[in-house]
Amino acid sequence: MEFSWTTRQLEFREHVRKALDELLPRDWDEVYVPQSYASDAQVEFSRTFCAELAKRGLLVPHWPKKFGGNDADDWQHFILGEEMKAAGEPRGPQYMNVNWIGPVMMRYGSEEHQREHLQGIASGKVIWCQGFSEPGAGTDLASLKTRAENRGDHYVINGSKIWTSYARKADWCFLLARTGPGRKEISVFVLPMETPGISVTSFPGLIKDGHLNEVFFTDVKVPVTARLGQEGEGWKIITYALSYERVGVARYHAGLEALNLAIEQLKKENRYDDPVMQSRAGIIAAQFEAARLLTYRVVDQRVHKIPDTSEANLCRVASLEAVEDLMDFLVQYVPESLAGGNALLEDYYRINIPAGITGGTNELQLDLVARRGLAMPGRA
Amino acid sequence: MNFQLNDEQAALVSAVQEILQDHAELPQSARIKSCWFNANLQQLLTDNGYLNVGRELGPMEAALVSIEAAKMQALTEVAVSALVVPALFGDEVIEGPVAIVNGRNLTQAHRNLPIARTALVDLGDDVAVLPIQAETVEAVPSIFAYPYGRFKRAPDLSGARRLRCRSDLLRHWWRVALAAESAGAAQAAVEFTLNHVKQRHVFGHPIAAFQTVQHRMVKCHMVATALYFLSLRAAWSGLSYDANVAACYAQQNVKKLVVDLHQFTGAMGVTNEFALHLWTYRLRALQSEAGGVVEAALDVARDRWSVEQCTAPIAQAATGVK
């Protein structure tokens, strides 16, 4: 066991930072970041930014060479994610493409899917949205009602999805739909957002613009080839996808960066002399460091091909505790930053309001660790 | 970055576990005590060189041994001897067990003083090294699961050996040691309680089947697991930031662990015979050491945000300190 980065990993991190310096516009922090990574402006920016990253071999380095990657290990992928998250995630929604949509295609997609989509994702120009949640099915995804009716050579999809980030700008949708009456008779479809019968409506909320969309599917006709994997295999596919999603975001890194920003502001205003505040900040930093190591352990397990039982869920729980403490700290010590005083901190706060909900609620993560990690019995 | 034990580390852990397991059973007479120091096991660990692994193999290995020893219900003094002593004395051998004494409260009760052969007195700047004669110390009853004792007469430090300007170093490795010891005790206490809640039935179901119990047990497990890696990172890197983070996390989070584990073991858990306290009340004792959570947290803040930050580039990258 040892905790250092290799020289190659350190060089890679520097390489990523240099690329960020060169590729981000001068007004990135002032103009783009405050709008949030789901805003139309950032989503559009990601098309040129990710294309440039791709040219430098920094979009999908961890993918196999045959799919446009460089066979880099999971650590490089994570270093990349840490630096991108700390910079305000200029990949916009495309972090999703490289983190889990691509790997899912590699595992469950047909050759045609792989040919059609992996090259597109690896080129950095394609925007996806995930059609999972519905008004009546969030964390309990198996109760979703959107239905795909098999009519031989095509399916007809009817229903609606909600909380669909990036839907306004997305080119493709990774959709979950019911294909049978059984609770888990669910299938995955990949379909262009311009398919007739799809419409998108946005609505306001506590988090920034671009995340809160509702997508309606009215008699949407798609060929059978739009189905990913076998009919009814959706649950297996989505379980695989979510295991990537849960550790795909370096929350500890972004959290520590936000904490640094808050301290910087307090220092600038000569308010960094309160030992109570300093000790609270120190405790929050320690919480994030704990989340960091639990997350690194998951990456290490992947590198060593050790099956993940519930370690990915555990790091989500640890990250959330630190995020909640930090949000409380921001409100208590730099409240003005959330009212026009610091756009970056306001963005951090707002984007984390649903941190315990997105990607499966915190309670679900706790359930999964209890069941799979600690072998606790089924619920009383 | 590699979170798997290498072959040598795995062999070391396995070897020390083998010795410890031979002493896993508490004698009946120890079951009514608030703590039980096993002098034979202490001697065995000393004779077999396990308290010396810090010198021979490194602090990481010393932390691994400390964690394993802390999982035992029987008490031994390993962490200070294996992690703090080599940092302060190099190759010089100091007679153990070793207690760390706060020089500002010399007349108060101190952890492990009744079993100690040497006390390291933290004087703020210097460290005084005090050989301990058993007859100069009186035992003090305590809820904490360590032997506590005070000096019958305040020791005269004027003639004691002094390590000049070593208090910071002492405190640094003290924090690593308390984090490692907390990690071992926390892991053992969680596992012990987990077995209990799976076996004990209430209202027709195992306690472990209730969701509120499950969620809180997961959080206890999370604290113990995070603490394991934080303490090993601190031992491995030798960085002030990592040591302060590990101690801060331990001292901040064991409170919920101690409260919940006793909650889930109910009235049984508050009896000495049940023996959960042998871990939980060690955790409680360690919570206030080396300045406690507030000072550890202030030091984390100092490391991250003061002008004088850690400067080793590899270490910065490993911990993310920027």
Interface residues (C-beta under 8 A of the other chain):
Chain A: M1 E2 F3 S4 W5 T6 Q9 L10 R13 W75 Y252 H253 L256 N260 I263 K267 Y272 P275 Q278 S279 R280 A281 G282 I283 A285 A286 Q287 E289 A290 A291 R292 L293 L294 Y296 R297 V299 D300 Q301 H304 L314 V317 A318 E363 L366 D367 V369 A370 R371 G373 L374 A375 M376 P377 G378 R379 A380
Chain B: M1 N2 F3 Q4 L5 N6 Q9 M60 L194 V197 K198 F203 G204 H205 P206 A208 A209 F210 Q211 Q214 H215 M217 V218 K219 H221 M222 T225 A226 L227 F229 L230 L232 R233 W236 S237 N244 V245 A246 C248 Y249 Q252 V293 V294 A296 A297 L298 D299 V300 A301 R302 R304 W305 P313 I314 A315 A317 A318 T319 G320 K322
